[in-house]
Amino acid sequence: MALNLAFLSSILIILSAFSPVITALSSNYYDKSCPNVEQIVSNAVKKGAANDRTVPAALLRMHFHDCFIRGCDASVLLNSKGSNQAEKDGPPNISLHAFYVIDNAKKQVEASCPGVVSCADILALAARDAVVQSGGPNWDVPKGRKDGRTSKATETRQLPAPTFNISQLQQSFSQRGLSLNDLVALSGGHTLGFSHCSSFQNRIHNFNATHDVDPSLQPSFAASLKNTCPINNRPKNAGATMDPSSTTFDNTYFKLILQGKSLFSSDQALLSLPKTKNLVTKFATSKEAFLDAFVNSMIKMSSITGGQEVRKDCRMVN
């Protein structure tokens, strides 16, 4: 479902939280300098997903985690060096994976048009392709991001946590110029992927002084989660898929929230305000309404810029 997004062909977003470089993005940025970049990235994502069905979810999450720290500047791709621990080694990012897909795409792009395409743009395109290849909507990705030179594990504390309540979520998103609409629409990315027990154990063990289990969880669903994630002797990689159709980009996530079957406190929190609850209901009822909103919010989020250079190697500064 390609949308007419010509009005977004040039975007400037200035956010004090990042002190980003002002960069005009445009959907035709590489038309002359690297015309086949989108095809190259799409092929790399397709190849990665053919070998590992979790790749699309990983790429979408990687892009989100990149944009929320210093803007979409590929700082999440940088390796730790010397005494500096990079973002990818911060606690919320240890479970990020599929970096090799971006490396492979970059290698092909460099062979075709060296020194032209930023890693940040490759990641933004890969996130879009991850959605498309999972049966989700297509859109024009505005391009022209630069790559950042700074990456600090300590800054990953700024990422919205799965334990957040609605006011914490609202604050996190508004600091980045994103609205409650964007919050609910982008949360729909949880339709893809898998979560380890650690991200939702707060809801199934020692929830509060009165309840062991979060009472908003549907009882049989809570019981199955407790069975998968016992309080002791838990298998190392135990967890649950984000929804039963975890490799298909659809609106199942919103239906599950209304049924008390969402994994995270931050998912359940979307029912806390009339506005966000109405959006959850709207997106649960209309897949098309969700897809339209998701596309607009993805373009808005991925247009938070902040880099300074075009890296030759996505894992290190020039």
N, C-alpha and C positions, 0 to 999 in steps of 0.2 A: 504494500500500500504506500506508494510514493506520494508525498504531500507537496503542494506548491509552497515552497519556502523561500521564494525569491526575496521576500521582504527581510529575510535574515541573512542575506548574502554579505552584508557588512555589519559586523557587531563590535561594539566597544563596551566592555564592562570594566568599571573601575571599582575595586573593592579595597577599602582601607585595611581589611584584615590581612591582605597579602602584599600590599604595596606593589601591585603587579605593574609590569611594563604595559603601556597602552598599545595594543596591537589590533589592527583592523583585520578581521578574518573574512574570507570570501570563499564561496563554494568553487570558484574557478581559479583558485590561487596557483595551482600547478598545471593548468591547461597547456601552457607553452613549455615550462621548464621540466616537467616530468609527467607527461600525459597518461602514462600507464600505471601510475602509482596505485590507484584504487583497485585495479585488477590484480596487481601483485599482492597487495595486502589481503584481498579477498581469497586468493588462492592459498596463501599461507594459513589463514584461519581455517579454510576448508580442509586442508591437509592435516592440520593439528586436530581438528574435531573428528576426522575420520579415524584417527589413532586413539583418541581419548574423548569420550562423550562429555566429560566435565570441562573441556576447554572453553566453550562459549561462556559459561557462567563465570569461569575464572577471569576471562578477559574483561567482561562487563564490570566485575567487582574491582579489578585492577585499575580501570579507568576512573571509577568513582573514587577509590582511595587515593589516586593521584590528584584529582581535581580538588579534593577537599583539604589538602594541606597547603600548597603554595600556588594553587591554580593548576591548570592542566599543562604541566611543564615537564612531564616524564621524570620527575625527581624520584618517583617510586621505582624506577628501573635501575637507578644507580647502585653500584655495589659499595659496601662498606670499605673504607680504606684507612689503614693506620689506626689511629685512635678514634676515628669518626665512625660511629654506627649509623648506617643509612636507614632510610624509611622502611625498606623491605625487611629489615631485621628488628623493627619495632613490634611489640606484642600483637597488635591487631593485624599485622601483615605477615606474620610467620607462616600462616596457612595460604598465602597467595601462591599461585603456581602458574605454569604455562608461559613463563618469561621467554622460553625458547621460541615460542611462536612469533613474538615481536622481534627477537634476534634474527630469525630466519627471514622474516619480511624485510627487515632493515638491510640484511646482506644482499637480497635480491634488488632492493631499491637502489642501494649504493652501486651495484653493478650496472644498473640502467641509467641512473642520473646521480652521480656522486656529489655529496656535499650540499644537496638541495632540500631534501625532505627531512623535517625534524622527527625525532622519536615520538614527541608529543602528538604530532599529527598521525603518525602510524598507529599509535595506541587508540586515538579517538576513532580512526577508521576501523580498527580491529574490533572495538566495542560495538560499533554500528553493525559490522558484518556478523558478529556473534549473535546479535539479536535477529538479524535477517535470516541467518542460517538455522536458527531455532524456530522459524515459522513466524517471527515477529515482523513489525513494520520496517519499511525502508525509508531513508531520508537523505537529503543532501547534507553532508558534514561540512560546515564552514572550516576552512583550513588557513594556515599561516601562523600557527603557534610556534614559539621558540622553546628550546630545551633549557631547563634550569641547571645551575651549577652547584646548588646546595641541596643536601638531603640529610635530615637528622631524625634518627629513630625517636628521640624524645618528642618531636612534633606530632607523632602519630596519636598522641593522647587527645589531639583535637578532633579525631574522627568520631562521628556519632556512634555510641555503643549500643549493642543489642538490649542492654538493660535500661536505656533511657526512657523517661516519661515524656509526655507530650510537650511540657514547657522546655525541657532540655533539648528535645528534637527541634522545636520551633526556633530556639535561640541559635542552635548550630547551623540551621539552614539559613536563617535571616542574616547571620553574620557574613554569609556568602552571597547575599542578594537573592536568595531563593525563598519563595513564598510557601504558604501552607498547601496550595495546589501542587507546587513542585515537590514538596515533601511526600505527599500521598502518591503522586504519579511515579516518582523515582523509587519509592518503596516497593512498587510493583515489580522492580527488577528482582525481587526475592522470589519471583516465580521460577527462576532458574537456580539450580545448585543444591548444595549440601551444607549442613552445619554440624560442627562438632558439639558434643554435649556441653562443653564449657560455656557456650554462648546462650544456652537456655536452662542450665541447671538451677539458676535462681528461682525458676518457676515451678520446679518439681521436687525440690528438697529445701526444707527450712525457709519457706516463702516469707512468713512473718511470724509474729508471736502467737497468732491464733491458728493459722493454717500452715500445714506442711507443703501443700500444693496450692498454686494460684487458683482461687475459686472460679476465675473467668475461663479456665481451661475446661474443655469438654471432658468429662470423667474418664471415658474409655481411651480417649486420645492421651490424656495425662498418664494413665496406667501403662500404655504402650511405651511412652517416653521414659517412664521410670524403669521399665523392664530393660530398655536399651541402654539406659544411663544410670546404673545403680550407683549409690553414693560411694561405695567402695569397690575395689577390684574391677574398675571399668577398663575395657579394652582400649588400647592407645588411640585408635582412630574411630572410636564409636561415635555415632551421631545419627542424624535423620535428614532425609531430603527435605528441601524447603516446601515442596508440595508434591503430590503424587505424580504429576506430569513435569518432573524437575528438569527435563531437557527440552521442553516445549514452552515457547514464550506465549503465554495466554493470560487470562484474568482469573484463573483458579485461586491464586493467592488471596484475592479480595473476598471470594466466596468463603474461603477457609476462616478468615478473620471473623466473619459474621457467624460462623458455626462454632467459634471457640477453639479452632484447630490451627492457630498460627503459632509458630515456634517462639518468637522473641517477645519480650515485654514491649519493645519498641513497635512491634506489629500491632499488638493488642492496644497500645496507647493511641492508635489512630482512631479508636472509638471514643476517646475522652472528650473531644470537643464536637459540638453540633456540626461545624463546618467540615471537619475532617471525616466525621462519621458519615455525613451526607455524600462525600466524595467516594468513600469506600463502598457505600451502597450503590452509587451511580456506576462505579467501575465494575462492581460485581454483576450488575444487571446488564451493562453494555460493554462488551469487549472493544467495540469501535471507539467509544468515548475514552476508554483507558488508553488505547493505542495512540490516539490523537494527542492526548495530554502527555503521555510518556515521551513522544517525539519532541514536542515543544519544550518540555522540561530538560530533556537530554541536550538539546541544542543550547539552551540557556546555561546549563551547568558546564558543558564542555567548552563554552566560550569565555570562561574565567581564565585569563592568560597570566603568564608570569615569568617566562623564560628569557634567556639572553643569547643563545647560540643554536646552531644546528650541529648536534653531536655526530661524529663519525661512527662512534660505537655507543650504543644505548646504555651500556653498563658503566661508562666512565666519561668524565668531562674531557673536552678537547685539550 
